[in-house]
Amino acid sequence: MAAEKDKAGKESIVFCKGVNGLDKVVLTNPKGCTAEVYLYGAQVTSWKNERGEEYLFMSNKAIFKPPKPIRGGIPVCFPQFGTYGHLEQHGFARNKMWKVEERPPVFLKKFPDSTEASDTYVDLALFPSEDDTRVYPFTWELRLRVILGLSGDLILIPRVRNMNLEGKNMNFGFALHSYFRISDISEIRLEGLETMDYFDHTSNKKRFTEQGDALTFENEIDKAYLETPDKVAIIDHEKKRTFVVRKQGLPDMVVWNPWDKKAKSIPDLGDEEYRRMLCVEPAIIERPIVLKPGEEWTGHVEFIVVPSSYCSGQLDPQKVLNPTRAS
């Protein structure tokens, strides 16, 4: 597939080879911001600003060899998150080769800021194999649009359609397992999950209620927050920047950092790399989506970077960054 160019004649979408010869897509917006997406797992592995500063964490020990999952970036978890189901950890979508779709089906649900003419994006799709159908007996189509906005924001729009012809409903869980690159986990403050109920994965998924102020980190955390607000803020005091995560259609939010002891037990993660990463993951966990034949679910997740003075209770940062894009 040929590269696409923007109005200035620069290549905005490039199809090339990545680590170990795996196919990937590189998106570049007019400002020089970039995002890289591997067809293996439809996984975003890089998101950089115009100065080349990386926003996503990738392990130095990441394995780019199918069928192993890639450690870091934004893995796609479908049709289940974690062990909330009978399938392999996080489902099988992250371990499959996806296809680029030049003409994807029309979106059945649209968001006001989904895609603008000035955005750079790619559409990827995954369809069930015979092996998939044996362990997950449904016929479906899974798609992901990855958008690099004019202002450098990163938007992911997943959608799932039930293609069963025999009238059978399908149910599934989902998550975008996003790894953020941070200065040091001890310098991070996470706002927006105060007073939320959560399942604690370090305590056999027991349900608790978050107490106190915003989250700070002093030890391992592995929690699935339930029915969370549509927006959270990851404040990095040392780098003086804030990641804002906005979501629609994914009610839950997972927060994970393995800390030192657990990190040493993970083969594709360096012993000290836990200090430079934090996973904040929009997800569907407590109440799986149920689709009737022909129905389609659509999610919408937007990642934005703003100055560290921002907190989750402030006005929408997108209006400040890009006043022409509707909120």
C-alpha positions as CSV (number, residue, x, y, z in Angstrom):
1,M,0.0,0.0,0.0
2,A,1.4,3.4,-1.0
3,A,2.2,6.1,1.5
4,E,-0.2,9.0,1.7
5,K,0.8,12.7,1.7
6,D,-0.6,15.8,3.3
7,K,-1.3,19.1,1.5
8,A,2.3,20.1,1.9
9,G,3.4,17.0,0.1
10,K,4.9,15.3,3.2
11,E,4.2,11.7,3.8
12,S,1.5,11.5,6.6
13,I,0.9,7.8,6.5
14,V,3.8,5.4,5.9
15,F,3.6,1.6,5.7
16,C,6.9,0.0,6.6
17,K,8.7,-2.8,8.5
18,G,9.3,-2.6,12.3
19,V,11.1,-4.8,14.8
20,N,11.7,-8.4,13.5
21,G,10.2,-7.4,10.1
22,L,6.7,-6.9,11.5
23,D,4.5,-4.6,9.5
24,K,3.7,-1.2,11.0
25,V,2.1,2.1,10.1
26,V,3.7,5.5,11.0
27,L,1.3,8.5,11.2
28,T,2.7,12.0,11.1
29,N,0.7,15.1,11.5
30,P,1.5,18.6,10.0
31,K,3.2,19.6,13.3
32,G,5.6,16.7,13.2
33,C,3.9,14.6,15.9
34,T,4.0,10.9,15.2
35,A,2.3,7.6,16.2
36,E,3.4,4.1,15.3
37,V,0.9,1.2,15.0
38,Y,1.9,-2.5,14.5
39,L,-0.5,-4.6,12.5
40,Y,0.3,-7.4,15.0
41,G,-2.3,-6.7,17.7
42,A,-3.2,-3.4,16.2
43,Q,-0.9,-2.1,18.9
44,V,0.2,1.5,19.2
45,T,3.8,1.3,20.2
46,S,4.9,5.0,20.0
47,W,3.3,8.4,20.4
48,K,5.6,11.4,20.1
49,N,5.2,15.2,20.1
50,E,6.8,17.4,17.5
51,R,10.1,17.5,19.5
52,G,10.3,13.7,19.4
53,E,9.5,13.3,23.0
54,E,7.9,9.8,23.7
55,Y,4.7,9.6,25.6
56,L,4.2,5.8,25.7
57,F,6.2,3.3,27.7
58,M,7.8,0.4,25.9
59,S,9.8,-2.2,27.8
60,N,13.4,-2.6,26.7
61,K,12.7,-6.3,26.9
62,A,9.5,-6.2,24.7
63,I,9.2,-9.3,22.6
64,F,8.2,-8.6,19.0
65,K,7.7,-12.3,18.1
66,P,4.2,-13.7,17.5
67,P,2.4,-15.2,19.3
68,K,3.9,-13.4,22.3
69,P,2.2,-10.1,23.3
70,I,4.2,-6.9,23.0
71,R,5.0,-5.3,26.4
72,G,4.1,-1.6,26.4
73,G,2.3,0.9,24.2
74,I,-1.5,0.3,23.9
75,P,-2.4,-3.4,23.7
76,V,-6.0,-4.2,22.6
77,C,-7.7,-6.6,25.1
78,F,-10.7,-8.5,23.5
79,P,-13.0,-10.4,24.1
80,Q,-12.0,-10.2,27.8
81,F,-9.8,-8.2,30.1
82,G,-7.4,-10.1,32.3
83,T,-8.9,-13.2,33.8
84,Y,-12.5,-11.9,33.7
85,G,-13.5,-14.9,31.5
86,H,-12.4,-18.3,30.4
87,L,-10.0,-17.3,27.7
88,E,-6.3,-16.6,27.8
89,Q,-5.1,-13.5,29.7
90,H,-6.6,-10.4,28.1
91,G,-8.1,-12.4,25.2
92,F,-6.6,-13.1,21.8
93,A,-6.9,-9.9,19.8
94,R,-3.5,-8.6,20.9
95,N,-1.8,-11.7,19.6
96,K,-3.3,-11.6,16.1
97,M,-2.3,-10.1,12.8
98,W,-4.8,-7.4,11.8
99,K,-5.5,-6.0,8.4
100,V,-5.5,-2.4,7.2
101,E,-8.9,-1.3,5.9
102,E,-9.0,1.4,3.2
103,R,-12.8,1.6,3.2
104,P,-14.2,0.5,6.5
105,P,-18.0,0.3,7.0
106,V,-19.7,3.5,8.0
107,F,-19.7,4.2,11.8
108,L,-23.1,3.4,13.3
109,K,-22.3,5.6,16.2
110,K,-20.5,8.9,15.8
111,F,-18.8,11.2,18.3
112,P,-18.6,14.9,17.8
113,D,-14.8,14.9,17.7
114,S,-14.2,11.5,16.1
115,T,-12.4,12.4,12.9
116,E,-11.7,15.7,11.2
117,A,-10.3,16.4,7.8
118,S,-7.1,17.7,9.3
119,D,-6.5,14.4,11.3
120,T,-4.2,11.6,10.2
121,Y,-5.6,8.1,10.8
122,V,-5.5,4.5,9.9
123,D,-8.2,1.8,10.1
124,L,-7.4,-1.7,11.2
125,A,-9.7,-4.8,11.4
126,L,-9.7,-8.3,12.8
127,F,-12.0,-11.1,11.9
128,P,-12.4,-14.5,13.7
129,S,-10.4,-17.5,12.7
130,E,-11.5,-21.1,13.1
131,D,-9.3,-21.3,16.3
132,D,-11.0,-18.2,17.7
133,T,-14.4,-19.6,17.0
134,R,-13.6,-22.8,18.9
135,V,-12.8,-20.9,22.1
136,Y,-15.2,-18.0,21.6
137,P,-18.2,-19.3,19.6
138,F,-19.4,-16.1,17.9
139,T,-19.0,-14.4,14.5
140,W,-17.9,-10.8,14.9
141,E,-15.9,-8.0,13.4
142,L,-13.5,-5.9,15.5
143,R,-12.2,-2.6,14.2
144,L,-9.9,0.1,15.5
145,R,-9.4,3.6,14.1
146,V,-6.2,5.2,15.3
147,I,-6.2,9.0,14.9
148,L,-3.3,11.5,15.3
149,G,-5.0,14.8,15.7
150,L,-3.8,18.1,14.3
151,S,-2.8,19.2,17.9
152,G,-1.0,16.0,18.6
153,D,-3.7,14.3,20.6
154,L,-4.1,10.5,20.1
155,I,-7.6,9.1,19.6
156,L,-8.6,5.4,19.5
157,I,-12.0,4.3,18.3
158,P,-12.7,0.6,18.7
159,R,-15.9,-1.0,17.6
160,V,-17.3,-4.5,17.6
161,R,-20.2,-5.8,15.5
162,N,-22.1,-9.0,16.1
163,M,-22.2,-10.9,12.7
164,N,-24.0,-14.0,14.0
165,L,-26.7,-15.0,11.5
166,E,-28.5,-17.6,13.6
167,G,-29.9,-14.9,16.0
168,K,-27.4,-15.5,18.8
169,N,-26.4,-12.6,21.1
170,M,-22.7,-12.2,21.9
171,N,-21.0,-10.7,25.0
172,F,-17.5,-9.5,25.5
173,G,-15.2,-7.4,27.7
174,F,-12.7,-5.0,26.3
175,A,-9.8,-2.7,27.3
176,L,-7.1,-0.5,25.9
177,H,-4.1,-1.4,28.1
178,S,-2.3,1.9,27.8
179,Y,1.2,2.2,29.2
180,F,2.2,5.8,29.9
181,R,5.9,6.9,30.0
182,I,6.5,8.8,33.2
183,S,9.5,10.4,35.0
184,D,9.3,8.3,38.2
185,I,6.3,6.5,39.7
186,S,7.0,8.3,43.0
187,E,6.4,11.6,41.3
188,I,2.9,10.7,39.9
189,R,-0.5,11.8,41.0
190,L,-3.7,10.3,39.5
191,E,-6.8,12.4,39.8
192,G,-10.4,11.5,39.0
193,L,-10.9,8.1,40.7
194,E,-11.5,9.4,44.3
195,T,-14.4,7.6,46.1
196,M,-14.7,5.0,43.3
197,D,-15.5,1.3,44.0
198,Y,-12.8,-1.1,42.7
199,F,-11.8,-4.7,42.4
200,D,-8.4,-5.3,43.9
201,H,-6.6,-7.8,41.8
202,T,-3.9,-8.2,44.6
203,S,-6.7,-9.4,47.0
204,N,-8.5,-12.0,44.8
205,K,-10.7,-9.3,43.2
206,K,-12.3,-8.2,46.4
207,R,-14.4,-5.1,46.1
208,F,-13.4,-1.9,48.0
209,T,-14.1,1.8,47.9
210,E,-11.2,4.2,47.3
211,Q,-10.6,6.5,50.2
212,G,-9.1,9.9,50.5
213,D,-7.5,12.2,47.9
214,A,-6.0,11.5,44.5
215,L,-3.9,8.4,44.0
216,T,-0.2,8.4,44.7
217,F,2.1,5.4,44.4
218,E,4.3,3.7,47.0
219,N,3.8,0.0,46.2
220,E,2.1,-2.4,43.8
221,I,-1.3,-1.4,42.5
222,D,-3.6,-3.5,40.3
223,K,-7.2,-2.2,40.6
224,A,-10.2,-2.2,38.3
225,Y,-12.2,0.9,39.1
226,L,-15.9,0.6,38.3
227,E,-18.3,3.1,36.7
228,T,-15.6,5.8,36.6
229,P,-15.8,9.4,35.4
230,D,-15.2,10.0,31.7
231,K,-12.0,11.8,32.4
232,V,-8.9,11.3,34.6
233,A,-5.6,13.1,34.8
234,I,-2.1,11.6,35.3
235,I,0.0,14.4,36.7
236,D,3.8,14.1,36.4
237,H,5.4,16.7,38.7
238,E,9.0,16.1,37.5
239,K,8.2,16.4,33.7
240,K,5.7,19.2,34.5
241,R,3.1,17.6,32.2
242,T,-0.3,15.9,32.6
243,F,-1.8,13.1,30.6
244,V,-5.6,13.5,30.3
245,V,-7.5,10.3,29.4
246,R,-11.1,10.9,28.2
247,K,-13.3,8.0,27.4
248,Q,-16.8,7.1,26.2
249,G,-18.4,3.6,26.0
250,L,-15.8,2.1,28.4
251,P,-17.2,2.6,31.9
252,D,-14.3,1.1,33.9
253,M,-10.7,2.1,34.4
254,V,-7.8,-0.2,35.4
255,V,-4.7,1.2,37.2
256,W,-1.6,-1.0,37.3
257,N,2.1,-0.8,38.3
258,P,3.8,-4.1,39.3
259,W,6.4,-2.4,41.6
260,D,9.8,-3.9,42.3
261,K,9.0,-7.5,43.4
262,K,6.5,-8.3,40.8
263,A,8.5,-6.6,38.1
264,K,11.4,-9.0,38.7
265,S,9.0,-11.9,37.9
266,I,7.9,-10.5,34.5
267,P,10.3,-11.8,31.8
268,D,9.7,-9.1,29.3
269,L,10.0,-6.2,31.8
270,G,13.3,-4.9,33.2
271,D,13.7,-5.0,37.0
272,E,13.7,-1.2,37.4
273,E,11.4,-0.3,34.5
274,Y,8.3,-0.2,36.8
275,R,9.6,3.2,37.9
276,R,9.1,4.7,34.4
277,M,5.6,3.3,33.6
278,L,2.0,3.6,34.7
279,C,-0.9,1.8,33.1
280,V,-4.2,3.6,33.2
281,E,-6.6,1.6,31.0
282,P,-10.2,2.4,29.9
283,A,-12.0,-0.9,30.1
284,I,-15.3,-2.9,30.2
285,I,-15.0,-5.3,33.1
286,E,-17.9,-5.5,35.5
287,R,-20.8,-5.5,33.0
288,P,-19.8,-7.1,29.6
289,I,-21.3,-5.6,26.5
290,V,-24.2,-7.7,25.0
291,L,-24.9,-7.3,21.3
292,K,-27.8,-8.6,19.4
293,P,-27.2,-9.8,15.8
294,G,-26.3,-6.9,13.6
295,E,-25.7,-4.5,16.5
296,E,-22.4,-2.6,16.9
297,W,-20.6,-1.3,20.0
298,T,-18.3,1.7,19.6
299,G,-15.9,3.1,22.2
300,H,-13.9,6.4,22.1
301,V,-10.7,7.1,24.0
302,E,-8.7,10.3,23.7
303,F,-5.2,10.9,25.1
304,I,-4.1,14.5,25.5
305,V,-1.0,16.1,27.0
306,V,-1.3,19.4,28.8
307,P,0.9,21.5,31.2
308,S,1.1,20.0,34.8
309,S,-1.0,22.8,36.2
310,Y,-4.0,21.0,34.8
311,C,-6.1,18.8,37.1
312,S,-9.1,16.6,36.3
313,G,-11.6,19.0,37.7
314,Q,-10.7,21.9,35.3
315,L,-12.3,22.9,32.1
316,D,-11.9,20.6,29.1
317,P,-8.3,20.9,27.9
318,Q,-9.2,20.1,24.3
319,K,-11.0,23.5,24.1
320,V,-7.7,25.1,25.1
321,L,-5.5,23.0,22.8
322,N,-7.7,23.1,19.8
323,P,-10.6,25.5,20.0
324,T,-12.0,24.4,16.6
325,R,-12.6,20.9,17.7
326,A,-15.9,20.4,19.4
327,S,-16.0,18.9,22.9
